[in-house]
Amino acid sequence: MEAVYLAPSRPGIEDHLRHLESLETDLRLRFVDSEQAISAVAAQCGDTPVIVVGGNYYHLAELAEHLPALRLVQTFTAGTRSEEHTSELQ
C-alpha cells in the first residue's frame, strides 16, 4: 500500500520515512511537504487513499475537500494538545 506522509520538511526526513516503512511489511510512504500551499499539497497527494500526518497540520478538512479518493487520515498527535494552541482551548 502507498500512503502520503504529510509533514514539514526537515533534515533526515527520508531516513524517518524508511524507518516508518520498516515497521509495516506492505507500506510505501511518499513525502509531501506540509508547509506548501493547500493547492500544491493536494496536487502532490493526488489520488492517495491514505495520509499519515507528522506534526500539526491545521488544514486537513480543507485539504480533504480536494482529495475525493481519500479514505483515511492517521495522525501521531491524535488526542494530544499542542503547546501552541493550549491557550486557545482555555
Secondary structure as GFF3:
##gff-version 3
##sequence-region A 1 90
A	DSSP	beta_strand	2	7	.	.	.	ID=ss1
A	DSSP	alpha_helix	13	22	.	.	.	ID=ss2
A	DSSP	beta_strand	28	33	.	.	.	ID=ss3
A	DSSP	alpha_helix	38	45	.	.	.	ID=ss4
A	DSSP	beta_strand	50	53	.	.	.	ID=ss5
A	DSSP	alpha_helix	60	64	.	.	.	ID=ss6
A	DSSP	beta_strand	72	75	.	.	.	ID=ss7
A	DSSP	alpha_helix	83	89	.	.	.	ID=ss8
###
